[in-house]
């Protein structure tokens, strides 16, 4: 059954169609939440909440709004940005209550390796992406990791393509600086190009 038919059936309350649709979009929702939130556990929870929100909102979905996946991605991105803000405020509060130095310790980075493993890429990205705003994380993840165009990412984020490009530019500057600061072993050869 094609996606359009699944959407129509699920919007009418067909649970089997919704389950099939959820299996198709859940991985995308999880990846986006993981990149914005930086935590597998938080991303799994958010991806489940996004599916619940999808079930509730699907009867109001209209194809004339545009691409279904863009609509769903926008839903996930908005939920993740809101969650990121809540978590950031909670962590600041906990850091103040527990100790002014909370969160200052640098995690063990281990030794340099010859090649990036998928786990290493995720670890490095989570570390340096912590310095990005939620909007920068979303724009970077959608365009640079998921391969969307600026226009598609703009639709998913509910902003203009120029805003996505601005977030990307700012994200690249921050990521480059944080890579140099925290992972210089992976930046060898790049600094000479900037001179």
C-alpha positions as CSV (number, residue, x, y, z in Angstrom):
1,X,0.0,0.0,0.0
2,X,1.4,3.4,-0.9
3,X,2.0,6.2,1.6
4,X,-0.9,8.3,0.3
5,X,-3.4,5.5,0.9
6,X,-1.9,4.8,4.3
7,X,-2.3,8.5,5.2
8,X,-5.9,8.5,4.1
9,X,-6.8,5.3,5.9
10,X,-5.0,6.3,9.1
11,X,-6.7,9.7,9.0
12,X,-10.0,7.8,9.1
13,X,-8.9,5.9,12.2
14,X,-7.5,2.7,10.6
15,X,-5.0,1.6,13.3
16,X,-3.3,-1.0,11.0
17,X,-2.7,1.7,8.4
18,X,-1.3,4.1,11.0
19,X,1.0,1.4,12.4
20,X,2.4,0.8,8.8
21,X,2.8,4.6,8.3
22,X,4.5,5.0,11.7
23,X,7.0,2.3,10.8
24,X,7.9,4.3,7.7
25,X,8.3,7.7,9.4
26,X,9.6,6.7,12.9
27,X,13.3,6.3,11.9
28,X,13.3,9.8,10.4
29,X,11.7,11.3,13.5
30,X,14.1,9.4,15.8
31,X,17.2,10.6,13.8
32,X,16.0,14.2,13.8
33,X,15.2,14.1,17.6
34,X,18.6,12.5,18.3
35,X,20.5,15.1,16.4
36,X,18.7,18.0,18.1
37,X,18.5,16.6,21.6
38,X,21.9,14.8,21.6
39,X,20.6,11.8,23.6
40,X,19.3,8.5,22.3
41,X,17.0,8.0,25.3
42,X,15.4,11.5,25.0
43,X,15.1,11.0,21.2
44,X,13.3,7.7,21.6
45,X,10.9,9.3,24.0
46,X,10.3,12.3,21.7
47,X,9.9,10.1,18.6
48,X,7.1,8.2,20.4
49,X,5.5,11.5,21.5
50,X,5.7,12.6,17.8
51,X,3.8,9.5,16.7
52,X,1.1,10.2,19.3
53,X,0.9,13.8,18.0
54,X,0.8,12.4,14.5
55,X,-2.2,10.1,15.3
56,X,-4.0,13.1,16.9
57,X,-3.2,15.5,14.0
58,X,-3.6,13.2,11.0
59,X,-7.3,13.8,10.5
60,X,-6.5,17.5,10.1
61,X,-3.7,16.9,7.6
62,X,-4.4,18.1,4.1
63,X,-2.3,17.2,1.2
64,X,-2.5,20.8,-0.1
65,X,-0.2,21.7,2.9
66,X,2.6,20.1,1.0
67,X,4.7,17.0,1.4
68,X,3.7,14.7,4.2
69,X,7.2,13.9,5.3
70,X,8.0,17.6,5.5
71,X,4.9,18.2,7.6
72,X,5.8,15.3,9.9
73,X,9.5,16.5,10.1
74,X,8.3,20.0,11.0
75,X,6.3,18.4,13.8
76,X,9.3,16.5,15.2
77,X,11.6,19.5,14.9
78,X,9.2,21.7,16.8
79,X,8.8,19.1,19.5
80,X,12.5,18.6,19.7
81,X,13.3,22.3,19.9
82,X,10.8,22.8,22.7
83,X,12.2,19.8,24.5
84,X,15.7,21.0,24.1
85,X,14.8,24.4,25.6
86,X,13.1,22.7,28.6
87,X,16.0,20.4,29.1
88,X,18.5,23.3,28.9
89,X,16.6,25.3,31.5
90,X,16.3,22.2,33.7
91,X,20.1,21.5,33.5
92,X,20.9,25.1,34.3
93,X,18.7,25.0,37.3
94,X,20.2,21.7,38.5
95,X,23.8,23.0,37.9
96,X,23.1,26.0,40.0
97,X,21.4,24.0,42.8
98,X,24.1,21.2,42.8
99,X,27.3,23.2,42.2
100,X,28.5,26.1,40.2
101,X,31.1,23.9,38.6
102,X,28.6,21.2,37.4
103,X,29.0,20.2,33.8
104,X,32.5,21.7,33.6
105,X,34.4,18.4,33.5
106,X,35.4,17.2,30.1
107,X,34.4,13.7,29.2
108,X,37.1,11.1,28.4
109,X,37.8,11.4,24.7
110,X,40.0,8.4,24.3
111,X,42.8,8.2,21.8
112,X,42.8,9.3,18.2
113,X,41.9,6.7,15.6
114,X,42.8,6.3,12.0
115,X,39.2,6.1,10.7
116,X,35.8,7.4,12.0
117,X,33.4,4.7,13.0
118,X,29.7,5.5,13.0
119,X,29.8,5.5,16.8
120,X,32.8,7.9,16.8
121,X,31.0,10.3,14.3
122,X,27.9,10.3,16.6
123,X,30.1,10.9,19.7
124,X,32.0,13.8,18.1
125,X,28.9,15.3,16.6
126,X,27.0,15.2,19.9
127,X,30.0,16.8,21.7
128,X,30.4,19.7,19.3
129,X,26.7,20.1,18.4
130,X,26.0,20.8,22.1
131,X,27.3,24.4,21.3
132,X,24.6,24.9,18.6
133,X,21.2,26.4,19.1
134,X,18.3,24.0,18.5
135,X,17.5,25.8,15.2
136,X,21.2,25.5,14.1
137,X,21.1,21.7,15.0
138,X,17.9,21.3,13.1
139,X,19.1,23.1,10.0
140,X,22.5,21.3,10.0
141,X,20.9,17.9,10.5
142,X,18.3,18.4,7.8
143,X,20.6,19.7,5.1
144,X,24.0,18.3,5.9
145,X,23.0,14.9,7.3
146,X,19.6,14.1,5.9
147,X,20.4,15.7,2.5
148,X,17.4,18.0,2.2
149,X,17.7,21.2,0.2
150,X,17.5,24.6,2.0
151,X,13.9,24.9,0.7
152,X,12.9,21.5,2.0
153,X,14.5,22.1,5.3
154,X,12.8,25.5,5.5
155,X,9.4,23.8,5.0
156,X,10.2,21.3,7.7
157,X,11.3,24.0,10.1
158,X,8.6,26.5,9.2
159,X,11.0,29.2,8.2
160,X,12.3,30.8,5.0
161,X,15.2,29.2,3.0
162,X,17.4,32.2,3.8
163,X,16.9,31.6,7.5
164,X,18.0,28.0,7.0
165,X,21.1,29.1,5.2
166,X,21.9,31.6,8.0
167,X,21.5,28.9,10.6
168,X,23.8,26.6,8.5
169,X,26.4,29.3,8.2
170,X,26.4,29.9,11.9
171,X,26.4,26.2,12.7
172,X,29.4,25.6,10.4
173,X,31.4,28.4,12.2
174,X,30.6,27.0,15.6
175,X,31.2,23.4,14.7
176,X,34.6,24.2,13.1
177,X,35.7,26.1,16.2
178,X,34.5,23.4,18.5
179,X,36.2,20.7,16.4
180,X,39.5,22.6,16.7
181,X,39.1,23.1,20.4
182,X,37.9,19.6,21.4
183,X,39.0,17.3,18.6
184,X,42.2,18.8,17.1
185,X,43.3,15.3,16.1
186,X,40.6,15.3,13.5
187,X,41.4,18.8,12.2
188,X,45.0,18.2,11.0
189,X,45.5,19.4,7.5
190,X,42.5,21.7,7.5
191,X,44.1,24.6,9.5
192,X,46.7,25.1,6.8
193,X,43.9,25.7,4.2
194,X,42.5,28.6,6.3
195,X,45.7,30.6,6.3
